[in-house]
Amino acid sequence: EALDHGSLPIIVLFPERKDIRLRLRGDKVTYRPLLDDLRRRGYRVIDLGDGFEKYDPQGEMAGKSFAHYPKAGNLMAAQWIRDYLTQQGLTTPQGVQAALKGTKAPKL
Protein backbone atom coordinates (compact mmCIF):
# COMPACT_ATOMS: atom_id res chain seq x y z
CA GLU A 1 0.00 0.00 0.00
CA ALA A 2 2.87 2.38 0.81
CA LEU A 3 4.44 1.68 -2.59
CA ASP A 4 1.11 2.41 -4.28
CA HIS A 5 1.22 5.87 -2.67
CA GLY A 6 4.81 6.59 -3.70
CA SER A 7 6.32 5.89 -0.29
CA LEU A 8 9.20 3.55 0.44
CA PRO A 9 8.30 1.32 3.40
CA ILE A 10 11.01 0.50 5.92
CA ILE A 11 10.21 -1.53 9.02
CA VAL A 12 12.15 -0.61 12.16
CA LEU A 13 12.35 -3.25 14.90
CA PHE A 14 12.86 -1.91 18.44
CA PRO A 15 14.20 -4.73 20.62
CA GLU A 16 13.13 -4.97 24.23
CA ARG A 17 15.70 -4.95 27.01
CA LYS A 18 15.54 -8.75 27.31
CA ASP A 19 16.41 -9.09 23.60
CA ILE A 20 19.31 -6.67 23.97
CA ARG A 21 20.60 -8.87 26.81
CA LEU A 22 20.03 -12.08 24.83
CA ARG A 23 21.97 -10.71 21.91
CA LEU A 24 24.79 -9.54 24.17
CA ARG A 25 25.14 -13.13 25.43
CA GLY A 26 25.17 -14.42 21.85
CA ASP A 27 21.69 -15.98 22.09
CA LYS A 28 18.89 -15.63 19.54
CA VAL A 29 16.48 -12.78 20.10
CA THR A 30 12.80 -13.56 20.60
CA TYR A 31 11.80 -11.68 17.45
CA ARG A 32 14.21 -13.62 15.20
CA PRO A 33 11.43 -15.56 13.39
CA LEU A 34 9.69 -12.26 12.58
CA LEU A 35 12.91 -10.66 11.35
CA ASP A 36 13.75 -13.67 9.18
CA ASP A 37 10.24 -13.78 7.71
CA LEU A 38 10.17 -10.07 6.90
CA ARG A 39 13.53 -10.24 5.15
CA ARG A 40 12.58 -13.44 3.31
CA ARG A 41 9.49 -11.67 1.98
CA GLY A 42 11.58 -8.79 0.69
CA TYR A 43 10.81 -6.06 3.21
CA ARG A 44 13.44 -3.48 4.09
CA VAL A 45 14.08 -3.93 7.81
CA ILE A 46 16.20 -2.00 10.27
CA ASP A 47 16.97 -4.03 13.39
CA LEU A 48 18.04 -1.59 16.08
CA GLY A 49 19.70 -4.51 17.85
CA ASP A 50 22.39 -4.33 15.16
CA GLY A 51 23.00 -0.70 16.07
CA PHE A 52 23.16 -1.41 19.78
CA GLU A 53 25.66 -4.17 19.08
CA LYS A 54 27.80 -1.79 17.01
CA TYR A 55 27.59 1.30 19.20
CA ASP A 56 27.38 -0.40 22.61
CA PRO A 57 29.53 -3.53 22.27
CA GLN A 58 30.07 -3.73 26.04
CA GLY A 59 26.29 -3.78 26.60
CA GLU A 60 26.13 -0.86 28.98
CA MET A 61 22.55 -0.11 27.95
CA ALA A 62 21.51 -3.73 28.56
CA GLY A 63 22.55 -3.35 32.18
CA LYS A 64 20.28 -0.38 32.78
CA SER A 65 16.68 -0.55 33.93
CA PHE A 66 14.31 1.18 31.54
CA ALA A 67 10.80 0.99 30.13
CA HIS A 68 11.73 3.21 27.18
CA TYR A 69 15.20 3.56 25.70
CA PRO A 70 17.36 5.98 27.64
CA LYS A 71 18.83 9.01 25.90
CA ALA A 72 21.95 7.05 24.92
CA GLY A 73 19.76 4.30 23.43
CA ASN A 74 17.80 6.81 21.38
CA LEU A 75 21.02 8.33 20.09
CA MET A 76 22.32 4.90 19.05
CA ALA A 77 18.99 4.09 17.39
CA ALA A 78 19.06 7.36 15.44
CA GLN A 79 22.67 6.79 14.36
CA TRP A 80 21.90 3.23 13.20
CA ILE A 81 18.87 4.39 11.20
CA ARG A 82 21.00 7.11 9.60
CA ASP A 83 23.72 4.56 8.84
CA TYR A 84 21.18 2.29 7.14
CA LEU A 85 19.64 5.11 5.09
CA THR A 86 23.10 6.32 4.03
CA GLN A 87 24.27 2.81 3.11
CA GLN A 88 21.12 2.23 1.05
CA GLY A 89 21.41 5.62 -0.68
CA LEU A 90 18.15 6.84 0.84
CA THR A 91 19.26 10.22 2.18
CA THR A 92 18.17 12.21 -0.86
CA PRO A 93 14.92 12.43 -2.79
CA GLN A 94 16.76 11.10 -5.84
CA GLY A 95 18.00 8.07 -3.91
CA VAL A 96 14.52 7.31 -2.65
CA GLN A 97 13.07 7.66 -6.15
CA ALA A 98 15.70 5.28 -7.52
CA ALA A 99 14.91 2.78 -4.76
CA LEU A 100 11.18 3.07 -5.48
CA LYS A 101 11.75 2.25 -9.15
CA GLY A 102 13.63 -0.91 -8.19
CA THR A 103 11.26 -2.05 -5.45
CA LYS A 104 8.50 -4.57 -5.96
CA ALA A 105 5.74 -5.29 -3.48
CA PRO A 106 6.86 -7.99 -1.04
CA LYS A 107 5.30 -11.44 -1.10
CA LEU A 108 2.25 -11.77 1.11
C-alpha positions in Angstrom: 0.0 0.0 0.0 2.9 2.4 0.8 4.4 1.7 -2.6 1.1 2.4 -4.3 1.2 5.9 -2.7 4.8 6.6 -3.7 6.3 5.9 -0.3 9.2 3.5 0.4 8.3 1.3 3.4 11.0 0.5 5.9 10.2 -1.5 9.0 12.1 -0.6 12.2 12.4 -3.2 14.9 12.9 -1.9 18.4 14.2 -4.7 20.6 13.1 -5.0 24.2 15.7 -4.9 27.0 15.5 -8.7 27.3 16.4 -9.1 23.6 19.3 -6.7 24.0 20.6 -8.9 26.8 20.0 -12.1 24.8 22.0 -10.7 21.9 24.8 -9.5 24.2 25.1 -13.1 25.4 25.2 -14.4 21.8 21.7 -16.0 22.1 18.9 -15.6 19.5 16.5 -12.8 20.1 12.8 -13.6 20.6 11.8 -11.7 17.4 14.2 -13.6 15.2 11.4 -15.6 13.4 9.7 -12.3 12.6 12.9 -10.7 11.3 13.7 -13.7 9.2 10.2 -13.8 7.7 10.2 -10.1 6.9 13.5 -10.2 5.1 12.6 -13.4 3.3 9.5 -11.7 2.0 11.6 -8.8 0.7 10.8 -6.1 3.2 13.4 -3.5 4.1 14.1 -3.9 7.8 16.2 -2.0 10.3 17.0 -4.0 13.4 18.0 -1.6 16.1 19.7 -4.5 17.8 22.4 -4.3 15.2 23.0 -0.7 16.1 23.2 -1.4 19.8 25.7 -4.2 19.1 27.8 -1.8 17.0 27.6 1.3 19.2 27.4 -0.4 22.6 29.5 -3.5 22.3 30.1 -3.7 26.0 26.3 -3.8 26.6 26.1 -0.9 29.0 22.6 -0.1 27.9 21.5 -3.7 28.6 22.5 -3.3 32.2 20.3 -0.4 32.8 16.7 -0.6 33.9 14.3 1.2 31.5 10.8 1.0 30.1 11.7 3.2 27.2 15.2 3.6 25.7 17.4 6.0 27.6 18.8 9.0 25.9 22.0 7.0 24.9 19.8 4.3 23.4 17.8 6.8 21.4 21.0 8.3 20.1 22.3 4.9 19.0 19.0 4.1 17.4 19.1 7.4 15.4 22.7 6.8 14.4 21.9 3.2 13.2 18.9 4.4 11.2 21.0 7.1 9.6 23.7 4.6 8.8 21.2 2.3 7.1 19.6 5.1 5.1 23.1 6.3 4.0 24.3 2.8 3.1 21.1 2.2 1.1 21.4 5.6 -0.7 18.2 6.8 0.8 19.3 10.2 2.2 18.2 12.2 -0.9 14.9 12.4 -2.8 16.8 11.1 -5.8 18.0 8.1 -3.9 14.5 7.3 -2.6 13.1 7.7 -6.1 15.7 5.3 -7.5 14.9 2.8 -4.8 11.2 3.1 -5.5 11.8 2.2 -9.1 13.6 -0.9 -8.2 11.3 -2.0 -5.4 8.5 -4.6 -6.0 5.7 -5.3 -3.5 6.9 -8.0 -1.0 5.3 -11.4 -1.1 2.3 -11.8 1.1 
